[in-house]
Amino acid sequence: MNPTQKNMVALCRPDSQTLSARDVLTGLSNRAVLQTWLDDPFRKSNNGALLLIDLDDFKYINNLRGHAAGDLVLRDIASRLRRAAGPWGLTARIDGDEFAVLLIKPITDDVALRLADRLIDDIARPLSVFGQQINVGASIGVAIFSAQCEDGEEIFANAELALYHAKSEGRYCARLYVPHLRATAQAKILQYTELQEALERHQFELFYQPQIRLDDGRLIAAEALLRWNHPSAGLLTPAFFLSSLESGALSSRVGAWVIDTACQQAAQWRRQGLDNFRIAVNLFSAQLRAPDLLGRLQRACATAGLPPDALEIEI
């Protein structure tokens, strides 16, 4: 055992840390201690790993059981992680319901993922709080140390990307960081910036898919379809930009524009003789979660002069 490994083992003992180095609630190391070890040059000379653990749906425990129950759950999970990590791991509480296990012992991708799966199983074991059974799930992102990493922040960022990937694939699972995750994230950020510019520069357009009554061929309704008139890529359907658009708050603004524009167009067509014409609009998930959705739809109809029963909402 080399000096760095001996120091790690010593630091993992709760009685070896000062109060400033410990998380008050769980007694684990805090994020500052974790960052110090991530920045240690020794990490580049071995194949250790960082595991970021995020408890899934923990907020519902606080909301339904109260914060006292939530604190007991966090303490229990912290104990389980500390035992599973053993003497070769530094266990830390990052913030809220997010934890980390830093392993300095050389480890392969497969072994790291097996450990992550074991942690998920350990966390999923039922626990009793105030006489009631509580079940908790977890998602884990795994990053293996690499000499190519600039610093500890990059290792942490890699583990975060792997964690986001795990959550995007349904949660309750572990995923390993691979370079394409960073490339994908950077592409989404770039596209999201372009989408902000698209809204400001009026590059979004609505196309309308007609609904025709077969017995007399009369146009009775239409569905509003969003398109992005990209300055270099041409006309793009949502398949090319929907995932980036829905990942941020911009979807609410674009969705509001779609509703307003579609209502105004429908009202204009009704004034031009299309009696009882209806317009259908698809909503983003962010709009469905908004508490004032009904009021927003009513205002859009009133502003456009469109009867509320002429607006159809599709999910």
TANORJO-V619357 format. One record per backbone hydrogen bond with DSSP energy under -0.5 kcal/mol. NH is the residue of the N-H (numbers start at 1). CO is the residue of the C=O. If there is no record, write none. Layout:
((NH & CO) (NH & CO))
This chain:
((6 & 2) (7 & 3) (8 & 4) (9 & 5) (10 & 6) (11 & 7) (12 & 8) (13 & 9) (13 & 10) (16 & 13) (17 & 14) (21 & 18) (22 & 18) (22 & 19) (23 & 28) (27 & 23) (29 & 91) (30 & 21) (34 & 30) (35 & 31) (36 & 32) (37 & 33) (38 & 34) (39 & 35) (40 & 37) (43 & 40) (44 & 41) (45 & 42) (46 & 43) (49 & 103) (50 & 143) (51 & 101) (52 & 50) (52 & 141) (53 & 51) (53 & 99) (54 & 139) (55 & 97) (56 & 137) (58 & 55) (60 & 57) (61 & 57) (61 & 58) (62 & 58) (63 & 59) (64 & 60) (65 & 61) (66 & 61) (66 & 62) (70 & 66) (71 & 67) (72 & 68) (73 & 69) (74 & 70) (75 & 71) (76 & 72) (77 & 73) (78 & 74) (79 & 75) (80 & 76) (81 & 77) (82 & 78) (83 & 79) (84 & 80) (85 & 81) (86 & 82) (88 & 85) (89 & 86) (90 & 102) (91 & 89) (92 & 100) (93 & 29) (94 & 92) (94 & 98) (95 & 98) (98 & 95) (99 & 53) (100 & 92) (101 & 51) (102 & 90) (103 & 49) (103 & 101) (104 & 88) (104 & 102) (105 & 88) (107 & 47) (112 & 108) (113 & 109) (114 & 110) (115 & 111) (116 & 112) (117 & 113) (118 & 114) (119 & 115) (120 & 116) (121 & 117) (122 & 118) (123 & 119) (124 & 120) (125 & 121) (125 & 122) (127 & 134) (129 & 127) (129 & 132) (132 & 129) (134 & 127) (136 & 123) (137 & 56) (139 & 54) (140 & 173) (141 & 52) (142 & 175) (143 & 50) (145 & 48) (149 & 146) (154 & 151) (155 & 151) (156 & 152) (157 & 153) (158 & 154) (159 & 155) (160 & 156) (161 & 157) (162 & 158) (163 & 159) (164 & 160) (165 & 161) (166 & 162) (167 & 163) (168 & 164) (169 & 165) (170 & 167) (171 & 166) (175 & 140) (177 & 142) (181 & 178) (182 & 178) (182 & 179) (183 & 179) (184 & 180) (185 & 181) (186 & 182) (187 & 183) (188 & 184) (189 & 185) (190 & 186) (191 & 187) (192 & 188) (193 & 189) (194 & 190) (195 & 191) (196 & 192) (197 & 193) (198 & 194) (199 & 195) (200 & 196) (201 & 197) (202 & 199) (203 & 198) (204 & 198) (205 & 227) (207 & 225) (209 & 207) (209 & 223) (210 & 208) (211 & 221) (213 & 218) (214 & 212) (216 & 213) (217 & 213) (218 & 213) (220 & 211) (220 & 218) (221 & 211) (222 & 278) (223 & 209) (224 & 280) (225 & 207) (227 & 205) (228 & 236) (229 & 203) (229 & 227) (230 & 228) (230 & 234) (234 & 230) (236 & 228) (238 & 226) (240 & 237) (241 & 238) (242 & 238) (245 & 241) (246 & 242) (247 & 243) (247 & 244) (248 & 245) (251 & 245) (251 & 248) (252 & 249) (253 & 249) (254 & 250) (255 & 251) (256 & 252) (257 & 253) (258 & 254) (259 & 255) (260 & 256) (261 & 257) (262 & 258) (263 & 259) (264 & 260) (265 & 261) (266 & 262) (267 & 263) (268 & 264) (269 & 265) (270 & 266) (271 & 267) (272 & 268) (273 & 270) (274 & 269) (275 & 273) (277 & 274) (278 & 220) (279 & 310) (280 & 222) (281 & 312) (283 & 314) (288 & 284) (289 & 285) (290 & 286) (290 & 287) (293 & 290) (296 & 292) (297 & 293) (298 & 294) (299 & 295) (300 & 296) (301 & 297) (302 & 298) (303 & 299) (304 & 300) (305 & 301) (306 & 301) (310 & 307) (311 & 308) (312 & 279) (312 & 310) (314 & 281))
